[in-house]
Amino acid sequence: MKKKLLSSLLSVAMVSALLVGCGSTAAPAAEAPAAEAPAAEAPAAEAAADEGKVLNISAWNEEFKSRLTDHYPGYEVVDGTTGKIGDVTVNWLITPNEENAYQNRLDELLLAQDSAAADDKVDLFLVEADYAVKYTDTDYTLPITDLGITADELKDQYTYTQDVVTDSNGVIKGSSWQGCPGVMIYNREIAKEVFGTDEPAEIQAKFADWDKFFESAGELDKAGYDVISSTADTFRVYQNNAKLPWVNGTQIQVDDNLKKWVDDSKKLADAGYCNTWGQWGEDWNKGFYPEGKVFAYFGPAWLIDFCMAADVEGSVANAGGWAATEGPQGFYWGGTWICAAAGTDNASLVADIMRKMTMDPEVMKDIVLKDNDFVNNRPVMEELANDASYQNTVLGGQNPLKMFCAGADNIDMANLTAYDQGLLGDFQTAMGDYINGNYATYDEALEQFYTLALQRYPELTR
């Protein structure tokens, strides 16, 4: 049984400070009811009277809750942990990601799903790309075709978003409302001071590949600025461009591009071009403010609008002081997928939520216009990318959607494995020690990586 896979991967540890983005730990909680959402037919809950009266949604933060609250037709807020869709009570089971708490709790719920009372069963749960395979390649997730969703309904989605939740038999087991292609987000004032311009095309020419990145980092250093906040900032860029999956059969593999990240990060740190602290801490966040003297961060749309202190007076984002350009390589980071739990007694409502939130173009466009999220609908995004009236205030009125659209089309998820999250964290931990000088050589750090990885996954080999 595929259920054994989940049991074997139960309690996978993770280094949340390195792996988890703002979109994974915090997002603005929504207070507004769905009265402003696009008009649509009555929710499925009213038409499926024979289904359950409690919809349990398992998530790690408020992000999807805010999207459903603001954009799903007929959603009513009851209190901080419950809502209503028709006569169905929506029960939010939110467990933060820190120390792997969310996955641990979700694993417990899914393992108890067969014996749970109807109103206690998980109906819908959320996953991220780093560990999606852990759930989609088991019997705990329903094929979306079992919900009545057809291939034609998915035709406007970006292919990679479907690949993330496709199991080993080629069956799609979930859907997402967002895409997460990444860009280089740079400080306009620093760009004008050091490079004489803040125009995206001209800045791109100075950061078009890693050699030019290093040259420009030297110029920034002479002027008293760090090119990025931390060596951790570029990890996703290099890792997304690796050719090998982390695991082949049972053998752990380290791609040459990951070795290049280590070498380049070591050079950056040793030259004093950036720091080496973990992401999401106070030191890393200093660059969100002018006095932090950080030129650039790498990230997708959710980083720009939800994580860079846009609501804080005095921040670069609050003043519209950032801009976006492609950077040395394309990449993606993050994303949230909706999965239907096997055993749900609310299949019709779960299907309707998937359709409205991830396939309905009116809802998709509304999410972009109100939340500045990049949505999983190619026609909607291409329309807005060519709309001169669409502007991102954090980016000083720039419309970055053309570069996001180009990035989304180039994302390749062929290398996903069920072990990615843990191995990503262990590699960054071991190599972070090397970059900081705690190991004399890369090979010593590599040995530490294998030690950590095999402790975590004893079924693997090196």
C-alpha positions in Angstrom: 0.0 0.0 0.0 1.2 3.5 -0.8 0.0 4.5 2.7 3.3 2.9 3.9 5.2 5.8 2.3 3.6 8.4 4.5 4.3 6.3 7.6 8.0 5.9 6.6 8.4 9.6 6.1 6.5 10.5 9.2 8.1 13.3 11.3 10.5 14.4 8.6 12.6 17.1 10.3 13.2 20.4 8.6 15.3 23.5 9.1 12.5 26.0 8.9 14.7 29.1 9.1 16.4 28.1 5.8 13.5 26.6 3.9 10.3 28.3 4.8 9.3 31.5 3.0 7.1 34.3 4.3 4.4 32.8 2.2 4.8 29.7 4.3 4.9 31.3 7.7 2.8 34.4 7.6 0.4 36.1 5.3 -2.0 38.9 6.0 -5.1 37.6 7.7 -8.2 38.8 6.0 -11.1 40.4 7.9 -13.3 41.4 5.0 -16.2 39.0 4.2 -16.7 37.7 0.7 -19.2 40.3 -0.3 -16.6 41.9 -2.5 -15.9 38.6 -4.3 -17.0 38.2 -7.9 -20.6 37.1 -8.3 -21.1 33.4 -8.9 -23.5 30.7 -8.5 -24.5 29.4 -5.0 -21.7 27.3 -3.3 -21.8 23.6 -3.8 -22.6 23.1 -0.1 -26.2 24.1 -0.6 -26.7 21.7 -3.5 -25.1 18.7 -1.8 -27.3 18.2 1.2 -26.3 14.6 1.6 -22.7 15.6 2.3 -21.0 16.5 5.6 -21.8 19.6 7.6 -18.2 20.3 8.7 -15.4 21.1 6.3 -12.0 20.6 8.0 -9.1 22.4 6.3 -5.6 21.7 7.5 -3.0 24.5 6.8 0.1 26.0 8.3 -0.9 29.7 8.1 -3.6 32.2 7.3 -2.7 32.6 3.6 -5.3 30.3 2.0 -7.8 31.2 4.7 -7.5 34.9 3.6 -7.9 33.9 -0.1 -11.0 31.8 0.6 -12.4 34.5 2.8 -11.9 37.3 0.3 -12.6 35.5 -3.0 -14.8 32.4 -2.5 -18.5 33.3 -3.2 -20.7 33.0 -0.2 -17.9 32.5 2.4 -18.9 34.0 5.8 -16.6 34.6 8.7 -17.8 33.3 12.0 -14.7 33.8 14.1 -10.9 33.4 13.9 -11.0 29.7 13.4 -14.4 29.0 11.8 -16.5 30.1 8.8 -19.6 29.1 6.9 -20.2 28.1 3.3 -24.0 27.7 3.0 -24.9 25.4 5.8 -21.5 23.9 6.1 -19.2 24.9 9.0 -15.6 25.5 7.8 -13.2 24.5 10.6 -9.6 25.8 10.1 -6.9 23.5 11.6 -3.9 25.8 11.5 -0.6 24.5 12.8 2.5 26.6 12.2 5.4 25.2 10.2 8.1 25.7 12.8 10.0 22.5 13.8 7.9 20.6 11.2 4.8 20.9 13.5 2.4 21.3 10.6 3.4 18.1 8.8 3.6 16.2 12.1 0.0 17.2 12.9 -1.2 16.5 9.3 0.4 13.1 9.4 -1.4 12.2 12.7 -4.7 13.3 11.2 -4.3 11.4 8.0 -3.1 8.2 9.7 -6.3 8.4 11.9 -8.6 9.3 9.0 -10.1 5.8 8.5 -11.3 5.6 12.2 -12.2 9.3 12.7 -15.8 10.4 13.1 -17.2 12.1 10.0 -17.1 15.6 11.4 -13.4 15.1 12.5 -12.1 13.8 9.1 -9.7 16.1 7.2 -11.5 17.2 4.0 -8.9 19.5 2.4 -5.2 20.1 3.2 -2.4 22.2 1.8 1.1 21.2 0.8 4.3 22.9 -0.5 6.4 21.7 -3.4 9.3 20.6 -1.2 7.2 17.8 0.3 4.2 17.5 -1.9 5.3 14.1 -3.2 5.3 12.8 0.4 1.5 13.1 0.2 0.5 12.8 -3.4 2.3 9.5 -3.9 0.1 7.9 -1.2 -3.5 6.8 -0.9 -4.3 9.7 1.5 -4.9 12.1 -1.5 -7.7 11.9 -4.0 -7.2 12.2 -7.7 -8.9 15.3 -8.8 -10.7 13.3 -11.5 -12.5 11.5 -8.5 -13.9 15.0 -7.8 -15.2 15.3 -11.3 -12.6 17.8 -12.4 -11.6 17.3 -16.1 -8.4 17.9 -18.0 -10.2 20.7 -20.0 -10.7 22.6 -16.7 -7.0 22.6 -16.1 -5.9 23.8 -19.6 -5.1 27.4 -18.5 -2.9 26.4 -15.6 0.9 26.5 -15.8 2.2 23.0 -16.4 4.7 22.9 -13.6 2.0 23.5 -11.0 0.3 20.3 -12.1 3.6 18.4 -12.2 4.2 19.2 -8.5 1.1 17.3 -7.5 1.2 14.5 -10.1 1.9 11.1 -8.5 4.3 8.4 -9.8 1.4 6.9 -11.9 0.8 10.2 -13.7 -2.3 11.1 -11.7 -2.9 14.7 -10.6 -3.7 14.9 -6.9 -4.2 18.6 -6.3 -4.4 22.1 -7.6 -2.9 25.6 -6.9 -4.2 29.1 -7.3 -0.7 30.6 -7.5 2.5 30.3 -9.4 5.8 31.3 -7.9 8.4 32.2 -10.5 11.2 34.3 -9.0 13.0 37.5 -9.9 15.8 39.6 -8.5 14.3 42.4 -6.4 16.7 45.4 -6.1 16.9 48.7 -4.3 16.2 51.6 -6.7 18.1 54.3 -4.8 21.2 52.1 -4.4 21.1 51.2 -8.1 21.0 54.9 -9.1 23.8 55.7 -6.7 26.2 52.9 -7.7 25.2 52.2 -11.3 23.7 55.5 -12.4 20.3 54.0 -13.2 17.5 52.1 -11.8 16.0 50.9 -15.1 15.3 47.2 -15.0 16.9 46.5 -18.4 20.1 48.3 -17.6 20.4 46.6 -14.2 19.7 43.2 -15.8 22.7 43.8 -18.0 24.9 44.1 -14.9 23.5 40.9 -13.4 22.8 38.8 -16.4 25.0 35.9 -15.3 27.0 34.9 -12.2 30.3 36.4 -13.5 28.6 39.8 -14.0 26.8 39.3 -10.6 30.3 39.1 -8.9 31.6 42.1 -10.8 28.6 44.2 -9.8 28.9 42.9 -6.2 32.4 44.3 -6.1 31.1 47.7 -7.2 28.4 47.7 -4.6 31.0 46.7 -1.9 33.2 49.7 -2.7 30.2 51.9 -2.2 29.4 50.3 1.2 26.5 48.0 0.2 26.0 44.2 0.3 24.8 42.7 -3.0 22.4 40.4 -1.1 21.6 40.0 2.5 22.9 36.4 2.9 24.4 33.6 0.9 21.1 31.7 1.6 19.4 34.1 -0.7 20.8 32.5 -3.9 20.3 28.9 -2.9 17.0 28.4 -4.6 18.3 29.9 -7.8 21.1 27.4 -8.1 19.1 24.5 -6.8 16.3 25.1 -9.2 18.8 24.9 -12.1 20.2 21.5 -11.0 20.0 18.7 -13.5 19.9 15.8 -11.0 17.1 14.9 -8.5 18.2 14.7 -4.9 17.6 10.9 -4.9 18.0 8.3 -7.7 16.4 5.1 -6.5 17.9 5.1 -3.0 21.1 6.9 -3.8 21.6 10.5 -2.7 22.9 12.8 -5.4 24.6 16.2 -5.2 24.3 18.1 -8.5 27.3 20.1 -9.8 25.2 23.2 -9.6 24.8 22.8 -5.9 28.6 22.5 -5.6 28.7 25.8 -7.6 26.4 27.4 -5.1 28.8 26.4 -2.3 31.8 27.7 -4.2 30.2 31.0 -5.2 28.8 31.5 -1.7 32.1 30.9 -0.1 33.7 33.5 -2.5 30.9 36.0 -1.7 31.2 35.6 2.0 35.0 35.6 2.1 35.0 38.8 0.0 32.6 40.5 2.4 30.0 41.0 -0.3 27.2 39.6 1.9 26.5 37.9 5.2 25.8 34.3 6.0 22.9 34.5 8.4 19.7 32.5 8.0 16.7 33.9 6.2 13.7 35.4 8.1 15.7 36.6 11.1 16.1 40.2 12.2 19.5 40.5 10.7 18.4 39.2 7.3 15.4 41.6 7.4 17.5 44.7 7.9 17.8 45.1 4.2 14.1 45.8 4.0 15.1 49.3 5.3 17.5 51.9 3.8 19.9 51.6 6.7 20.3 47.9 6.1 22.4 48.7 3.0 21.3 45.6 1.0 21.0 45.9 -2.7 18.9 42.9 -3.7 16.8 39.9 -2.6 15.7 37.0 -4.8 12.0 35.9 -4.6 8.6 35.5 -6.2 5.5 37.8 -6.0 4.6 36.7 -2.4 8.0 37.9 -1.1 7.5 41.3 -2.7 4.1 42.1 -1.4 3.8 40.1 1.8 7.2 39.9 3.3 9.2 43.1 2.7 7.5 45.3 5.3 5.4 47.1 2.8 3.0 48.3 5.5 5.8 49.6 7.7 6.6 53.3 7.4 10.2 53.9 6.6 10.7 50.6 4.8 12.0 50.6 1.2 8.8 48.8 0.1 6.5 51.3 1.8 8.2 54.1 -0.3 7.9 52.0 -3.5 11.7 51.8 -3.6 12.2 48.3 -5.0 12.3 47.2 -8.7 12.4 43.8 -10.3 14.6 42.2 -13.0 15.3 38.7 -14.1 18.7 38.2 -12.5 21.4 35.6 -13.4 19.0 32.6 -13.8 15.3 31.9 -13.6 13.9 30.0 -10.6 10.8 29.4 -8.5 10.3 29.5 -4.8 7.3 28.2 -2.8 3.7 27.9 -3.7 0.7 26.3 -2.0 -1.3 23.3 -3.4 -4.8 22.2 -2.4 -5.3 18.5 -1.9 -8.5 16.6 -1.2 -8.1 14.1 1.6 -9.3 10.5 0.9 -12.3 9.9 3.1 -13.7 13.4 2.9 -17.5 13.5 3.2 -17.5 16.9 1.4 -16.2 15.9 -2.0 -18.6 18.2 -3.9 -17.6 21.3 -1.8 -13.9 20.5 -2.1 -14.2 20.2 -5.8 -16.1 23.5 -6.0 -13.4 25.2 -3.9 -10.7 23.9 -6.2 -12.6 25.0 -9.3 -13.4 28.5 -8.0 -10.0 29.2 -6.4 -7.7 27.7 -8.9 -9.6 27.5 -12.3 -12.1 30.4 -12.4 -10.6 33.2 -14.4 -12.8 35.9 -12.7 -11.6 34.8 -9.2 -8.0 34.5 -10.5 -8.0 38.0 -11.8 -9.6 39.3 -8.6 -6.8 37.7 -6.6 -4.1 39.5 -8.7 -5.8 42.9 -8.6 -6.6 42.8 -4.9 -3.6 40.8 -3.5 -0.9 41.2 -6.1 -0.4 37.4 -6.1 0.8 35.7 -9.3 -2.1 33.3 -10.2 -2.1 30.0 -11.9 -3.9 31.1 -15.0 -1.9 31.8 -18.1 -4.5 33.9 -20.0 -5.3 36.1 -17.0 -1.6 36.7 -16.3 -0.8 37.5 -19.9 -3.7 39.9 -20.1 -2.5 41.8 -17.0 1.2 41.6 -18.1 0.1 43.7 -21.1 -2.1 46.0 -19.2 -0.4 49.4 -18.8 -2.8 50.3 -15.9 -1.5 47.4 -13.7 1.2 48.7 -11.4 2.9 47.3 -8.3 3.3 50.0 -5.7 6.1 48.2 -3.9 8.0 48.2 -7.2 7.5 51.9 -7.7 4.6 51.4 -10.2 6.5 48.8 -12.3 4.5 46.0 -13.9 6.7 42.9 -13.4 4.3 40.4 -14.8 5.9 39.8 -18.2 9.1 38.5 -16.5 7.0 36.4 -14.1 5.0 34.9 -17.0 8.2 34.1 -18.8 9.6 32.5 -15.7 6.5 30.4 -15.0 6.6 28.9 -18.5 10.2 27.7 -18.0 9.9 26.0 -14.6 10.7 22.3 -14.7 9.6 20.1 -11.8 10.8 16.8 -13.2 13.4 16.3 -10.4 11.0 16.3 -7.4 11.4 13.5 -4.9 9.7 12.7 -1.5 13.0 13.6 0.2 13.6 17.1 -1.1 12.7 19.1 2.0 14.9 17.2 4.4 17.9 17.0 2.0 17.6 20.7 1.2 17.8 21.6 4.8 20.7 19.2 5.6 22.7 20.4 2.7 22.3 24.0 3.6 23.2 23.2 7.2 26.4 21.4 6.4 27.5 23.8 3.7 26.6 26.8 5.8 29.2 25.6 8.3 31.7 25.3 5.6 30.9 28.8 4.2 31.3 30.2 7.7 34.8 28.5 8.1 33.8 25.7 10.5 35.0 23.1 8.0 38.4 23.4 6.2 37.2 21.9 3.0 34.1 21.2 0.9 34.7 17.5 1.2 34.5 17.7 5.0 31.2 19.5 4.8 30.0 17.0 2.3 30.7 14.2 4.8 28.7 16.0 7.4 25.8 16.4 4.9 25.8 12.6 4.3 25.8 12.0 8.0 22.8 14.2 8.6 21.0 12.9 5.6 21.4 9.2 6.4 20.4 9.8 10.0 17.2 11.4 8.7 16.6 8.8 6.0 18.3 5.5 6.9 16.7 3.8 3.9 18.9 5.9 1.5 22.5 5.4 0.4 25.3 7.6 -0.7 
